[in-house]
């Protein structure tokens, strides 16, 4: 992949996305449908997580968070129902 490429993931389970070493990505949007719980977590992989967004929405939830991630600090998108979770971003480095 190269700078400017779009990264997009949609799946019906939790998502953990860790870019390759030396790669940086800006997450531009994330969302889920009809989930009673939805969170975007930033993590360093050793048990330290930051709740970037944490809500209890019960309808289609869509965020435009502008989160910068890399191989050391990456993103997990979680929920508690078997609905789709998604995110979209762009490689910046």
Secondary structure as the mmCIF struct_conf table of DSSP 4:
data_model
#
loop_
_struct_conf.conf_type_id
_struct_conf.id
_struct_conf.beg_label_comp_id
_struct_conf.beg_label_asym_id
_struct_conf.beg_label_seq_id
_struct_conf.end_label_comp_id
_struct_conf.end_label_asym_id
_struct_conf.end_label_seq_id
TURN_TY1_P TURN_TY1_P1 UNK A 3 UNK A 4
STRN STRN1 UNK A 6 UNK A 11
BEND BEND1 UNK A 12 UNK A 13
STRN STRN2 UNK A 15 UNK A 17
HELX_LH_PP_P HELX_LH_PP_P1 UNK A 19 UNK A 20
TURN_TY1_P TURN_TY1_P2 UNK A 21 UNK A 22
STRN STRN3 UNK A 25 UNK A 32
BEND BEND2 UNK A 33 UNK A 34
BEND BEND3 UNK A 36 UNK A 36
STRN STRN4 UNK A 38 UNK A 43
BEND BEND4 UNK A 45 UNK A 47
STRN STRN5 UNK A 49 UNK A 55
BEND BEND5 UNK A 59 UNK A 59
STRN STRN6 UNK A 61 UNK A 63
STRN STRN7 UNK A 67 UNK A 69
BEND BEND6 UNK A 71 UNK A 73
STRN STRN8 UNK A 74 UNK A 79
BEND BEND7 UNK A 80 UNK A 83
STRN STRN9 UNK A 85 UNK A 91
#
